[in-house]
Amino acid sequence: MPATMSARIPSNALGALLAGMSSLDKPQPRLPCRVLAYRESIPFGLSGSFVAVAGGGRSFQVGVLCDPLGWSTLAETLGEHALRPSESPVSASADVTMFAARGLVVGLADEGSLSLGMPLFVDGGVAVGRDTEVHAADVVLAGTRALVVVLERLRL
């Protein structure tokens, strides 16, 4: 699939994730998030974390990716926001991705119970199978440019 970016409407899952992230407040503070553009692919060269979210016959991978400088900036921001003191880009990406995954759970609350997995750090590239839909958004997250990704396994 060619790399594409568009102003298209987000998928139900991506829209729910972004809305859920915006509505989360307590016990964690909000991380301001502004969408720049939607994409249907994941560019090479970014790092971050993915968290599995599953339940109700659906399976997702929620990811937040950015460059190393972006993770350093977000690690500092997370320390100020007191989500958890983040000492490295790996822990910062885990914190932010768990926050995003909780946003998806909140956004899809009407669809039944969803369970969260543990964060998995990725660096450089993400391989996506043919049975997986990619929904992504270039965002500014707490003042840092990042890519929020929802991978959804297609129902066969």
C-alpha positions, 0 to 999 in steps of 0.5 A: 500500500503506498504511503498516503496522507489525507483529510479523510474522516477517521475510522470508528476506532481511531475517532473513538481513540482520539475522543477518548483521549480527550475525555480522560481526565482523572486519575490522569491529566489530559495530554493535549492532542490536535490532529494534523492529518489522517493517514493509511500507512505507517512511515518508516523510521519512527519508534514508540510502543503498541498496546493490544486492546481486545474484547467483544470479538474485536482486536486492536493494536494501539500505537504512538510513534515519533522520533527520538527527540520527540520522545525526549520532549514527551518524557519531560512533559510527562514528568511535569504532568505527573503521569509517572516520572519517565526516565527514558524514551521507552518508558515515555512511549509506554506511558503515552501509549497506555494513555491512548489505549485507555482512550480507545477503551473509553471511546468504545465503552458502548461496544462491551468490555475491552482488555488492555495488554502490556506495551511493546516497544518498537524501533524503526519500522512496523510490519503490517499484515494483509489482514490488518487495517491501518488507521493513523493520525499525525498529531501534535501531542502535548506540543510534540509531533507524533503519529497515533495508530490503530491497527485493527484485525479484519474480521474474516 
